[in-house]
Amino acid sequence: MSSEQKPDGSAQPENGESRPRRLMWAAVLTGLEGLALMVGGVWILVYGLMGEADDQRQAVTGGITLAVLALLPLLAARGLLGRRGWSRGPAVITQIMALPVAYNLLQADSASIPAGIVLGVVAVTALVLLMNPATTRALGIRGPGSAEK
């Protein structure tokens, strides 16, 4: 079950083991968050450009910002699928940033509460999957106490 680090930073399984399901699901959840951010950003951008927003400049800026922020989880998800060790950090950061957003959605009006619940569950689930020892091994990340002697 050990893996060897390749020069490009990806973990190469020694015995041809496949990608752990935990890693795949973490990548899927992270990718879905990135996709949701991208869709939201494009929607706000189009809404602002069509002149429907109260403040067109603010809507355009917000839309572009969300679209650019979507790149972090999308790249992290791609890295996780490719078993790149560097990808866990951005994926974890994405989940940590999602938790206060979920909390704020839960505090808003009743229409936002289901979105807050879904986002909170997704973020906590993805964090658990990303911190799982099988995931860290698959990514070639050594945990504490695993220094070679």
C-alpha positions as CSV (number, residue, x, y, z in Angstrom):
1,M,0.0,0.0,0.0
2,S,3.0,2.3,-0.1
3,S,3.6,4.7,-2.9
4,E,6.6,6.3,-4.5
5,Q,6.8,10.0,-5.3
6,K,7.4,10.8,-9.0
7,P,9.3,13.9,-10.1
8,D,6.1,15.7,-11.0
9,G,4.8,15.5,-7.5
10,S,2.3,12.7,-8.1
11,A,2.2,9.5,-6.1
12,Q,2.8,6.4,-8.1
13,P,1.4,3.2,-6.5
14,E,3.9,0.4,-6.3
15,N,1.6,-2.5,-6.9
16,G,-0.8,-0.8,-9.4
17,E,-3.4,-0.1,-6.7
18,S,-6.3,2.1,-8.0
19,R,-7.3,5.5,-6.7
20,P,-9.0,5.2,-3.3
21,R,-12.7,5.9,-3.3
22,R,-12.2,8.5,-0.5
23,L,-9.8,10.4,-2.7
24,M,-12.2,10.2,-5.7
25,W,-15.1,11.5,-3.6
26,A,-13.0,14.3,-2.2
27,A,-12.1,15.3,-5.7
28,V,-15.7,15.1,-6.8
29,L,-17.0,17.2,-3.9
30,T,-14.2,19.8,-4.4
31,G,-14.9,20.0,-8.1
32,L,-18.6,20.4,-7.5
33,E,-17.9,23.4,-5.2
34,G,-15.7,24.9,-7.9
35,L,-18.3,24.3,-10.5
36,A,-21.0,26.0,-8.4
37,L,-18.7,29.0,-7.8
38,M,-18.1,29.3,-11.5
39,V,-21.8,29.0,-12.4
40,G,-22.6,31.6,-9.7
41,G,-19.9,33.9,-10.9
42,V,-21.0,33.7,-14.6
43,W,-24.6,34.2,-13.6
44,I,-23.8,37.3,-11.5
45,L,-21.6,38.6,-14.3
46,V,-24.3,38.2,-16.9
47,Y,-26.9,39.7,-14.6
48,G,-24.7,42.7,-14.1
49,L,-23.9,43.1,-17.8
50,M,-27.6,42.9,-18.7
51,G,-28.2,45.9,-16.5
52,E,-30.5,44.0,-14.2
53,A,-28.4,44.7,-11.1
54,D,-28.7,47.7,-8.8
55,D,-25.0,48.4,-9.1
56,Q,-23.7,47.1,-12.4
57,R,-20.0,47.6,-11.6
58,Q,-20.3,45.8,-8.3
59,A,-22.2,42.9,-10.0
60,V,-19.5,42.6,-12.7
61,T,-16.7,42.7,-10.2
62,G,-18.4,40.2,-7.9
63,G,-19.0,37.9,-10.9
64,I,-15.4,38.0,-12.1
65,T,-14.2,37.5,-8.5
66,L,-16.3,34.4,-8.0
67,A,-15.3,33.0,-11.4
68,V,-11.6,33.5,-10.5
69,L,-12.1,32.0,-7.0
70,A,-13.6,28.9,-8.7
71,L,-10.3,28.1,-10.2
72,L,-8.8,27.1,-6.8
73,P,-11.2,24.2,-6.1
74,L,-11.3,23.2,-9.8
75,L,-7.5,22.9,-10.0
76,A,-7.4,21.2,-6.6
77,A,-10.0,18.6,-7.8
78,R,-8.0,17.9,-10.9
79,G,-4.9,17.5,-8.8
80,L,-6.6,15.1,-6.5
81,L,-7.8,13.0,-9.4
82,G,-4.2,13.0,-10.7
83,R,-2.9,12.0,-7.2
84,R,-0.8,15.2,-6.9
85,G,0.3,15.8,-3.3
86,W,0.1,19.6,-3.6
87,S,-3.6,19.4,-4.3
88,R,-4.7,18.6,-0.8
89,G,-3.8,22.0,0.6
90,P,-6.0,24.0,-1.8
91,A,-8.8,21.5,-1.4
92,V,-8.6,21.8,2.4
93,I,-8.5,25.6,2.1
94,T,-11.6,25.5,-0.1
95,Q,-13.5,23.5,2.6
96,I,-12.4,25.8,5.4
97,M,-13.6,28.8,3.4
98,A,-16.9,27.1,2.7
99,L,-17.8,26.6,6.4
100,P,-18.4,30.3,7.3
101,V,-20.3,30.7,4.0
102,A,-22.5,27.8,5.0
103,Y,-23.0,29.3,8.5
104,N,-24.0,32.7,7.0
105,L,-26.5,31.0,4.7
106,L,-28.0,29.2,7.7
107,Q,-28.5,32.6,9.4
108,A,-30.2,34.2,6.3
109,D,-33.8,33.9,5.2
110,S,-35.5,30.6,4.9
111,A,-34.7,30.2,1.1
112,S,-31.0,30.1,1.9
113,I,-31.1,27.6,4.7
114,P,-31.2,24.4,2.5
115,A,-28.1,25.8,0.5
116,G,-26.3,26.3,3.8
117,I,-27.1,22.8,5.0
118,V,-25.9,21.3,1.7
119,L,-22.7,23.4,1.7
120,G,-21.9,22.6,5.3
121,V,-22.4,18.9,4.8
122,V,-20.3,18.9,1.6
123,A,-17.5,20.9,3.3
124,V,-17.3,18.7,6.4
125,T,-17.5,15.5,4.4
126,A,-14.8,16.7,2.0
127,L,-12.6,17.7,5.0
128,V,-13.0,14.2,6.6
129,L,-12.2,12.5,3.2
130,L,-9.1,14.8,2.7
131,M,-7.7,14.1,6.2
132,N,-8.2,10.3,5.9
133,P,-4.9,8.4,6.1
134,A,-5.8,6.4,3.0
135,T,-6.1,9.7,1.1
136,T,-2.8,11.1,2.4
137,R,-1.0,7.8,1.5
138,A,-2.5,7.9,-2.0
139,L,-1.3,11.4,-2.4
140,G,2.2,10.5,-1.2
141,I,1.9,12.7,1.9
142,R,3.7,11.5,5.0
143,G,2.0,12.0,8.2
144,P,3.5,12.8,11.6
145,G,5.7,10.0,12.9
146,S,6.2,8.5,9.5
147,A,9.8,9.8,9.0
148,E,12.1,7.2,7.6
149,K,14.7,5.9,10.1
